[in-house]
Amino acid sequence: MAESLRRLVNIGSFSILQEKLEKWLDDYHVNTCDQNVARCCEVIELNARIQSQLFKLLSLSAAEGGAYGGAGIIKDRLLPWLGQGLVTVGGLSADTSLNILADVAAKDRELGEVQDMYERSIQNLQADLQQTRIEADDLKKELDDTRDELDSSKRLSTSEKMFSEAEVREQRSKIIRLEDEIIQLRSRANLVDTYEHQLRKLRDDISMLTGRDYLINGEIFDSVKSYHSLPRPSSPFALDDVTQRVRQQTLITRFNDMFASDRLDAMDTLRQYSDDHENNQRIIYIALQDAFTVAKLAFANFKVKVRSNVAATHIGPETLEEAVQDYVNRNSDLYDLPGMVADVIRALNRNPKIFLPPEISYSVIQPFVREACKMAWGMSALARPLDIAVSADGELFEDSKYRRSYDSEFSAPLVNHHIWPCLMQGIRVLMKGECCTRRGATLGRRSRSTSRSASPLRAISPARSPTRARSRSPSPRRLESVYSGRTSPGYRTRSRTSSSPSRAVTASTSLSHYGVRS
């Protein structure tokens, strides 16, 4: 019995069991399910073999005490434990079990040594790979340096040729610039010669007129005055004036950009606060209308002040209107933009045709209003100003001024609401607007919208009387003639001579201020 116990101690079965448990714990999250189950079965099998050897030692120890040796201890401690379901593995002799345990321990040691050897070989391979990468990087760097040296030597070999070609190109560009300058100087010289010839002619005329009597002088003065009233080639009112053409084309381009970009940005902003698409379109259109009204009124006041200041020191040879327009062209940015934006927002707040939630102000579209005021001021400051067409909800659709929107009823003859205005210069249409035509646009709505769609500044204009507002609602007889293709002469005359109220105020004010009858 003592010999068996000594052999069990020398094998170190419990140490092997503890090592297996610790190794299983380290590799538990790395192993698969089958590997973990196999490890557990292996531990259970080893534990069963150790228990088998212990039970044999227990039997030998009890046999040394006689027939009833150790019976009390077995009854008090072992039997209750066996009743709880202890599982043992039998059928093996003590020597066989110990040999199996020794073999398992030896295999575990060999497996650990093989694993350590494998890990050391992997580390050596990684070190060799790192060294190889470093050598490859060094070779690549040497290759790049060699390539740079080759390129530099190539550039140095061809530098003289490249320098000569660059000088030739530079000399050619200088020659082209000098030729352009010569052409410009020749045109300016011709213009100066023309001005000097006209100046000598006028001086001769003046010296001839000084020796005549008062009546002849008066007649000649009238003829010279009528000659100067005609627009000269250098006049800002001339058809070929460069300032007028360039600024007009720039403003027309800006008008198209506002329709394609700024209007959509403002619609996106309004869509955050209101889901009514038609109401949002009306807000944008009315904001642009009010911007033109405010800008034209502000420009009229500005032009009256400029005319009064220029008239005090004006001596010629250009007319007073030409001098005023020349001053406006040179100082086109002297306007109160924040004040105009505030006036437009106040006009939107007073307009009954549009609405927003009570907690939302029309200041949410202030960037659009600001750009609209700047564009409207620039169009009003031109020698031949640009304006938007007068419009009203429920009016007859004009194909020459507007195009229908995608959601329109293309068979409807009346305009339900406008989306973008028509840009005009006098009676000439420059850019078409956009509107929505529907059969719901009734005559009653048209007459009411005409009187309510005007902004406060337009409502106080003397050129827009209540009688004229009522006259824009056509009678049923006129509508019948329009639908049948026969437009009445009165309607045609009114459509040709319609203009913005603010422009009428400007014209009447400027003419009455200087005592000129229209």
C-alpha positions as CSV (number, residue, x, y, z in Angstrom):
1,M,0.0,0.0,0.0
2,A,2.8,2.4,0.9
3,E,4.5,1.7,-2.4
4,S,1.4,2.6,-4.4
5,L,1.0,5.8,-2.5
6,R,4.6,6.7,-3.2
7,R,4.2,6.1,-6.9
8,L,1.1,8.2,-7.0
9,V,3.0,11.1,-5.3
10,N,6.0,10.8,-7.6
11,I,3.8,11.0,-10.8
12,G,2.3,14.3,-9.6
13,S,-1.2,13.6,-10.9
14,F,-2.8,16.6,-9.3
15,S,-0.2,18.9,-10.6
16,I,-0.9,17.7,-14.1
17,L,-4.6,18.1,-13.5
18,Q,-4.0,21.7,-12.3
19,E,-1.8,22.5,-15.4
20,K,-4.5,21.2,-17.7
21,L,-7.1,23.3,-16.1
22,E,-5.0,26.5,-16.2
23,K,-4.1,25.9,-19.9
24,W,-7.7,25.3,-20.8
25,L,-8.6,28.6,-19.1
26,D,-6.0,30.5,-21.1
27,D,-7.1,29.0,-24.4
28,Y,-10.9,28.9,-23.7
29,H,-11.8,32.0,-25.8
30,V,-9.5,31.0,-28.6
31,N,-10.6,27.3,-29.0
32,T,-13.7,26.2,-30.8
33,C,-16.6,24.5,-29.2
34,D,-15.4,21.0,-30.1
35,Q,-11.9,21.8,-28.7
36,N,-13.3,23.0,-25.4
37,V,-15.5,19.9,-25.0
38,A,-12.5,17.7,-25.8
39,R,-10.4,19.5,-23.2
40,C,-13.2,19.1,-20.6
41,C,-13.6,15.4,-21.3
42,E,-9.8,14.9,-21.0
43,V,-9.8,16.6,-17.6
44,I,-12.8,14.5,-16.5
45,E,-11.1,11.3,-17.6
46,L,-7.9,12.2,-15.8
47,N,-9.8,13.1,-12.7
48,A,-11.7,9.7,-12.8
49,R,-8.4,7.8,-13.1
50,I,-7.0,9.7,-10.0
51,Q,-10.2,8.9,-8.1
52,S,-9.9,5.2,-9.1
53,Q,-6.4,5.1,-7.6
54,L,-7.6,6.9,-4.5
55,F,-10.4,4.3,-4.0
56,K,-7.9,1.5,-4.3
57,L,-5.7,3.2,-1.7
58,L,-8.8,3.6,0.5
59,S,-9.6,-0.2,0.2
60,L,-6.0,-1.1,1.1
61,S,-6.0,1.3,4.1
62,A,-9.3,-0.1,5.4
63,A,-8.1,-3.7,4.9
64,E,-5.2,-3.1,7.3
65,G,-7.6,-2.5,10.2
66,G,-9.5,-5.8,10.0
67,A,-13.0,-6.6,8.9
68,Y,-14.5,-3.5,10.3
69,G,-11.5,-1.2,9.9
70,G,-12.5,2.4,9.1
71,A,-16.2,1.5,8.9
72,G,-17.3,4.5,10.9
73,I,-15.4,7.0,8.8
74,I,-16.6,5.4,5.6
75,K,-20.2,5.5,6.9
76,D,-20.0,9.1,8.0
77,R,-18.1,10.7,5.1
78,L,-17.9,8.4,2.1
79,L,-21.4,7.0,1.8
80,P,-23.1,10.4,1.8
81,W,-20.7,11.6,-0.9
82,L,-21.4,8.5,-3.0
83,G,-25.1,9.1,-2.6
84,Q,-24.7,12.4,-4.4
85,G,-23.7,10.8,-7.7
86,L,-19.9,10.3,-7.7
87,V,-18.7,8.8,-11.0
88,T,-15.6,6.7,-11.1
89,V,-13.8,4.9,-13.8
90,G,-13.0,1.3,-13.0
91,G,-11.7,-1.7,-14.9
92,L,-8.0,-0.6,-14.8
93,S,-5.3,-1.8,-12.6
94,A,-3.2,0.5,-10.5
95,D,-0.1,0.1,-12.6
96,T,-2.0,0.6,-15.8
97,S,-3.7,3.8,-14.5
98,L,-0.4,5.2,-13.3
99,N,1.3,4.4,-16.6
100,I,-1.5,6.1,-18.5
101,L,-1.1,9.2,-16.2
102,A,2.6,9.2,-16.9
103,D,2.1,8.9,-20.6
104,V,-0.4,11.8,-20.6
105,A,2.0,14.0,-18.6
106,A,4.8,13.1,-21.0
107,K,2.7,13.9,-24.1
108,D,1.7,17.2,-22.5
109,R,5.3,18.1,-22.0
110,E,6.2,17.2,-25.6
111,L,3.2,19.2,-26.9
112,G,4.3,22.2,-24.8
113,E,7.9,21.9,-26.2
114,V,6.6,21.7,-29.7
115,Q,4.4,24.7,-29.3
116,D,7.3,26.7,-27.8
117,M,9.5,25.7,-30.7
118,Y,6.8,26.7,-33.2
119,E,6.4,30.1,-31.5
120,R,10.1,30.7,-31.6
121,S,10.2,29.8,-35.3
122,I,7.4,32.2,-36.0
123,Q,9.2,35.0,-34.2
124,N,12.4,34.2,-36.2
125,L,10.5,34.3,-39.5
126,Q,8.9,37.7,-38.5
127,A,12.3,39.1,-37.7
128,D,13.6,37.9,-41.1
129,L,10.6,39.4,-42.9
130,Q,11.1,42.7,-41.1
131,Q,14.7,42.8,-42.1
132,T,13.9,42.0,-45.7
133,R,11.3,44.8,-45.8
134,I,13.9,47.3,-44.4
135,E,16.4,46.1,-47.1
136,A,13.7,46.5,-49.8
137,D,12.9,50.1,-48.6
138,D,16.6,50.9,-48.8
139,L,16.8,49.6,-52.3
140,K,13.7,51.6,-53.3
141,K,15.1,54.8,-51.8
142,E,18.4,54.2,-53.8
143,L,16.4,53.6,-56.9
144,D,14.4,56.9,-56.4
145,D,17.7,58.8,-55.8
146,T,19.2,57.4,-59.0
147,R,16.0,58.3,-60.9
148,D,16.2,61.9,-59.6
149,E,19.8,62.2,-60.5
150,L,19.0,61.0,-64.0
151,D,16.1,63.5,-64.4
152,S,18.3,66.4,-63.1
153,S,21.0,65.5,-65.6
154,K,18.5,65.3,-68.4
155,R,17.1,68.8,-67.5
156,L,20.6,70.2,-67.3
157,S,21.4,68.8,-70.7
158,T,18.3,70.4,-72.3
159,S,18.1,73.6,-70.2
160,E,19.6,75.8,-72.9
161,K,17.1,74.7,-75.5
162,M,14.1,75.1,-73.1
163,F,15.3,78.6,-72.1
164,S,15.5,79.7,-75.7
165,E,12.0,78.4,-76.4
166,A,10.6,80.2,-73.3
167,E,12.3,83.5,-74.4
168,V,10.7,83.1,-77.9
169,R,7.2,82.5,-76.4
170,E,7.7,85.5,-74.1
171,Q,8.8,87.8,-77.0
172,R,5.8,86.6,-79.0
173,S,3.4,87.4,-76.2
174,K,4.9,90.9,-75.8
175,I,4.6,91.5,-79.5
176,I,0.9,90.6,-79.4
177,R,0.3,92.9,-76.4
178,L,2.1,95.7,-78.1
179,E,0.0,95.3,-81.3
180,D,-3.2,95.4,-79.2
181,E,-2.0,98.5,-77.5
182,I,-1.2,100.1,-80.8
183,I,-4.7,99.4,-82.1
184,Q,-6.3,100.9,-79.0
185,L,-4.1,104.0,-79.2
186,R,-5.0,104.4,-82.8
187,S,-8.7,104.3,-82.0
188,R,-8.2,106.7,-79.2
189,A,-6.2,109.0,-81.4
190,N,-8.9,109.0,-84.0
191,L,-11.5,109.8,-81.3
192,V,-9.3,112.6,-80.0
193,D,-9.0,114.0,-83.5
194,T,-12.8,113.9,-83.9
195,Y,-13.3,115.7,-80.6
196,E,-10.7,118.4,-81.5
197,H,-12.4,118.9,-84.9
198,Q,-15.8,119.3,-83.2
199,L,-14.3,121.6,-80.6
200,R,-12.7,123.9,-83.3
201,K,-16.0,123.9,-85.2
202,L,-17.9,124.9,-82.1
203,R,-15.4,127.7,-81.3
204,D,-15.8,129.0,-84.9
205,D,-19.5,129.0,-84.5
206,I,-19.3,130.8,-81.2
207,S,-17.0,133.5,-82.6
208,M,-19.3,134.0,-85.6
209,L,-22.4,134.4,-83.4
210,T,-20.8,137.0,-81.1
211,G,-21.1,139.7,-83.8
212,R,-24.8,139.2,-84.5
213,D,-27.9,140.8,-82.9
214,Y,-30.0,139.4,-80.2
215,L,-32.7,137.8,-82.4
216,I,-30.2,136.0,-84.6
217,N,-28.3,134.9,-81.5
218,G,-31.5,133.5,-80.0
219,E,-32.3,131.5,-83.2
220,I,-28.8,130.1,-83.4
221,F,-28.9,129.3,-79.7
222,D,-32.1,127.3,-80.2
223,S,-30.6,125.4,-83.1
224,V,-27.4,124.6,-81.1
225,K,-29.6,123.6,-78.1
226,S,-31.6,121.2,-80.3
227,Y,-28.3,119.8,-81.7
228,H,-26.9,119.1,-78.2
229,S,-30.2,117.4,-77.1
230,L,-29.4,114.5,-79.5
231,P,-27.4,111.6,-78.0
232,R,-23.8,111.8,-79.1
233,P,-21.6,108.7,-79.4
234,S,-20.0,109.6,-76.1
235,S,-23.4,110.1,-74.4
236,P,-24.4,107.6,-71.6
237,F,-27.8,107.4,-73.4
238,A,-26.2,106.2,-76.7
239,L,-27.3,102.8,-78.0
240,D,-23.6,101.6,-78.2
241,D,-22.6,102.8,-74.7
242,V,-20.3,100.2,-73.3
243,T,-21.4,100.7,-69.7
244,Q,-25.0,100.2,-70.5
245,R,-24.3,97.1,-72.5
246,V,-22.0,95.4,-70.0
247,R,-24.1,96.2,-67.0
248,Q,-27.3,95.2,-68.7
249,Q,-25.9,91.8,-69.8
250,T,-24.5,91.2,-66.2
251,L,-27.9,92.0,-64.6
252,I,-29.8,89.8,-67.1
253,T,-27.4,86.9,-66.2
254,R,-27.9,87.6,-62.5
255,F,-31.7,87.6,-63.1
256,N,-31.4,84.1,-64.6
257,D,-29.1,82.9,-61.7
258,M,-31.6,84.1,-59.1
259,F,-34.3,82.1,-60.8
260,A,-32.1,79.0,-61.0
261,S,-30.3,79.1,-57.7
262,D,-31.4,81.8,-55.2
263,R,-35.1,81.1,-55.7
264,L,-34.7,77.4,-55.0
265,D,-32.6,78.1,-51.9
266,A,-35.4,80.4,-50.6
267,M,-38.0,77.8,-51.4
268,D,-36.0,75.2,-49.4
269,T,-35.9,77.6,-46.5
270,L,-39.6,78.3,-46.6
271,R,-40.4,74.6,-46.9
272,Q,-39.0,74.1,-43.4
273,Y,-41.7,76.3,-42.0
274,S,-44.7,75.9,-44.4
275,D,-45.8,72.9,-46.5
276,D,-48.0,75.0,-48.8
277,H,-46.0,75.0,-52.0
278,E,-48.2,77.6,-53.8
279,N,-48.0,80.0,-50.8
280,N,-44.2,79.7,-50.8
281,Q,-44.1,80.5,-54.5
282,R,-46.3,83.6,-53.9
283,I,-44.0,84.7,-51.1
284,I,-40.9,84.6,-53.4
285,Y,-42.7,86.4,-56.3
286,I,-44.2,89.1,-54.1
287,A,-40.8,89.6,-52.4
288,L,-39.2,90.2,-55.8
289,Q,-42.0,92.6,-56.8
290,D,-41.7,94.6,-53.5
291,A,-37.9,94.7,-54.0
292,F,-38.3,96.3,-57.4
293,T,-40.9,98.8,-56.1
294,V,-38.6,99.8,-53.1
295,A,-35.5,100.0,-55.3
296,K,-37.2,102.1,-58.0
297,L,-38.6,104.6,-55.4
298,A,-35.2,104.8,-53.6
299,F,-33.5,105.4,-57.0
300,A,-36.0,108.1,-57.9
301,N,-35.2,110.0,-54.7
302,F,-31.5,109.5,-55.2
303,K,-31.7,110.8,-58.8
304,V,-33.6,113.9,-57.7
305,K,-30.9,114.7,-55.2
306,V,-28.1,114.1,-57.7
307,R,-29.9,116.3,-60.3
308,S,-30.3,119.2,-57.9
309,N,-26.6,119.0,-56.9
310,V,-25.3,118.7,-60.4
311,A,-27.5,121.5,-61.7
312,A,-25.9,124.0,-59.4
313,T,-22.4,123.5,-61.0
314,H,-23.2,122.1,-64.5
315,I,-21.8,124.2,-67.4
316,G,-21.7,121.6,-70.3
317,P,-20.9,120.6,-73.0
318,E,-23.1,117.6,-72.2
319,T,-26.7,118.0,-71.1
320,L,-27.8,118.0,-67.5
321,E,-29.4,114.5,-67.9
322,E,-26.2,113.1,-69.4
323,A,-24.2,114.6,-66.5
324,V,-26.6,113.1,-64.0
325,Q,-26.5,109.7,-65.7
326,D,-22.7,109.8,-65.8
327,Y,-22.6,110.5,-62.1
328,V,-25.0,107.6,-61.5
329,N,-22.8,105.2,-63.6
330,R,-19.8,106.2,-61.6
331,N,-21.5,105.9,-58.2
332,S,-23.9,103.0,-58.7
333,D,-23.2,101.6,-55.2
334,L,-24.4,104.7,-53.1
335,Y,-27.6,103.2,-51.8
336,D,-29.0,102.1,-48.4
337,L,-29.3,98.3,-48.9
338,P,-30.3,97.5,-45.2
339,G,-33.0,100.1,-45.4
340,M,-34.4,98.7,-48.6
341,V,-34.4,95.1,-47.2
342,A,-36.2,96.3,-44.1
343,D,-38.9,98.0,-46.3
344,V,-39.4,94.9,-48.3
345,I,-39.8,92.7,-45.2
346,R,-42.3,95.2,-43.8
347,A,-44.3,95.2,-47.0
348,L,-44.4,91.3,-46.9
349,N,-45.7,91.5,-43.3
350,R,-48.6,93.7,-44.4
351,N,-49.5,91.7,-47.5
352,P,-52.8,89.7,-46.9
353,K,-52.2,87.3,-49.8
354,I,-49.4,85.4,-48.1
355,F,-48.9,83.9,-44.7
356,L,-46.4,82.1,-42.5
357,P,-46.8,80.6,-39.0
358,P,-47.2,83.3,-36.3
359,E,-43.9,82.6,-34.7
360,I,-42.0,82.8,-38.0
361,S,-40.9,86.1,-39.6
362,Y,-40.2,86.8,-43.3
363,S,-36.7,87.5,-42.3
364,V,-35.9,83.9,-42.9
365,I,-35.6,84.8,-46.7
366,Q,-33.5,87.9,-46.0
367,P,-30.6,86.7,-48.2
368,F,-32.9,86.4,-51.2
369,V,-34.5,89.8,-50.5
370,R,-31.0,91.3,-50.2
371,E,-29.9,90.0,-53.5
372,A,-33.2,91.0,-55.1
373,C,-32.8,94.6,-53.9
374,K,-29.2,94.8,-55.2
375,M,-30.3,93.5,-58.6
376,A,-33.4,95.8,-58.7
377,W,-31.2,98.9,-57.9
378,G,-28.7,98.0,-60.6
379,M,-31.5,97.6,-63.2
380,S,-33.1,100.9,-62.1
381,A,-29.7,102.8,-62.4
382,L,-29.3,101.9,-66.1
383,A,-29.6,104.6,-68.7
384,R,-32.4,102.5,-70.2
385,P,-33.7,100.8,-67.0
386,L,-35.0,97.3,-66.8
387,D,-38.2,96.4,-65.0
388,I,-40.5,93.5,-64.4
389,A,-43.9,93.3,-66.0
390,V,-47.0,94.4,-64.1
391,S,-49.1,91.3,-63.2
392,A,-52.1,90.1,-61.2
393,D,-53.6,86.8,-60.3
394,G,-56.4,85.8,-62.6
395,E,-55.1,87.8,-65.6
396,L,-55.1,86.3,-69.2
397,F,-52.1,84.2,-69.9
398,E,-49.7,85.8,-72.4
399,D,-47.4,83.4,-74.2
400,S,-45.0,86.2,-75.2
401,K,-44.3,87.0,-71.5
402,Y,-44.6,83.8,-69.5
403,R,-44.2,80.1,-69.8
404,R,-46.4,77.6,-67.9
405,S,-45.1,75.7,-65.0
406,Y,-45.0,71.9,-64.9
407,D,-48.1,71.7,-62.7
408,S,-50.2,74.0,-64.8
409,E,-53.4,73.1,-66.7
410,F,-52.3,73.9,-70.2
411,S,-55.8,74.4,-71.5
412,A,-56.6,77.0,-68.8
413,P,-56.5,80.6,-70.2
414,L,-56.2,82.5,-66.9
415,V,-53.2,82.7,-64.5
416,N,-53.7,81.3,-61.1
417,H,-50.5,82.7,-59.6
418,H,-47.1,83.9,-60.8
419,I,-43.8,82.1,-60.0
420,W,-41.2,84.4,-61.6
421,P,-41.7,87.8,-63.2
422,C,-41.1,88.8,-66.8
423,L,-38.1,91.0,-67.4
424,M,-38.8,93.9,-69.8
425,Q,-37.1,97.1,-71.2
426,G,-39.9,99.4,-72.1
427,I,-42.3,97.3,-74.1
428,R,-39.7,94.8,-75.2
429,V,-39.6,91.4,-73.5
430,L,-36.0,90.4,-72.6
431,M,-36.6,87.3,-70.4
432,K,-39.8,85.3,-70.0
433,G,-41.3,84.7,-66.6
434,E,-43.1,81.7,-65.3
435,C,-46.7,81.2,-64.0
436,C,-49.2,78.6,-63.1
437,T,-52.5,78.4,-65.1
438,R,-55.5,76.7,-63.6
439,R,-59.2,76.8,-64.2
440,G,-59.8,77.8,-60.6
441,A,-58.7,81.4,-61.3
442,T,-62.1,83.1,-61.2
443,L,-63.0,86.7,-62.2
444,G,-63.9,87.6,-58.6
445,R,-60.6,86.4,-57.3
446,R,-58.8,88.3,-60.1
447,S,-60.3,91.6,-59.2
448,R,-59.6,91.1,-55.5
449,S,-56.0,90.0,-56.0
450,T,-55.4,93.0,-58.2
451,S,-56.3,95.4,-55.4
452,R,-54.6,93.4,-52.6
453,S,-51.4,92.3,-54.4
454,A,-49.9,95.8,-54.5
455,S,-47.3,96.5,-51.8
456,P,-47.8,99.5,-49.5
457,L,-45.4,101.6,-51.5
458,R,-47.2,100.8,-54.8
459,A,-50.6,101.4,-53.2
460,I,-49.8,105.0,-52.4
461,S,-48.6,105.7,-56.0
462,P,-50.7,108.4,-57.7
463,A,-50.3,106.5,-61.0
464,R,-52.4,103.6,-59.7
465,S,-55.8,105.0,-59.0
466,P,-58.8,102.8,-57.8
467,T,-60.4,103.4,-61.2
468,R,-57.5,101.9,-63.0
469,A,-57.3,99.0,-60.6
470,R,-61.0,98.2,-61.3
471,S,-60.5,98.6,-65.0
472,R,-58.0,95.7,-65.1
473,S,-60.9,93.2,-64.4
474,P,-62.2,92.5,-67.9
475,S,-65.9,92.3,-68.6
476,P,-67.5,89.1,-69.7
477,R,-67.9,90.5,-73.2
478,R,-64.1,91.2,-73.4
479,L,-63.3,87.7,-72.0
480,E,-65.6,86.2,-74.7
481,S,-63.8,88.1,-77.4
482,V,-60.4,87.0,-76.0
483,Y,-61.4,83.3,-75.9
484,S,-62.6,83.5,-79.5
485,G,-59.3,85.0,-80.6
486,R,-60.5,88.6,-81.0
487,T,-58.7,91.0,-78.6
488,S,-60.4,94.4,-78.0
489,P,-58.4,97.5,-79.0
490,G,-58.7,98.9,-75.6
491,Y,-57.1,95.9,-74.0
492,R,-54.3,95.9,-76.6
493,T,-53.5,99.5,-75.9
494,R,-53.5,99.0,-72.2
495,S,-51.1,96.0,-72.4
496,R,-48.7,98.0,-74.6
497,T,-48.6,101.1,-72.4
498,S,-48.6,99.4,-69.0
499,S,-45.6,100.2,-66.9
500,S,-44.6,100.0,-63.2
501,P,-46.2,102.6,-60.9
502,S,-42.9,103.6,-59.4
503,R,-41.5,104.4,-62.8
504,A,-44.5,106.6,-63.5
505,V,-43.9,108.4,-60.2
506,T,-40.3,108.9,-61.1
507,A,-41.0,110.3,-64.6
508,S,-43.8,112.6,-63.4
509,T,-41.7,113.8,-60.5
510,S,-38.6,114.5,-62.5
511,L,-40.5,116.4,-65.3
512,S,-42.6,118.5,-62.9
513,H,-39.5,119.3,-60.8
514,Y,-37.9,121.1,-63.8
515,G,-41.1,122.5,-65.3
516,V,-41.1,120.3,-68.4
517,R,-44.5,119.1,-69.6
518,S,-44.8,115.4,-70.6
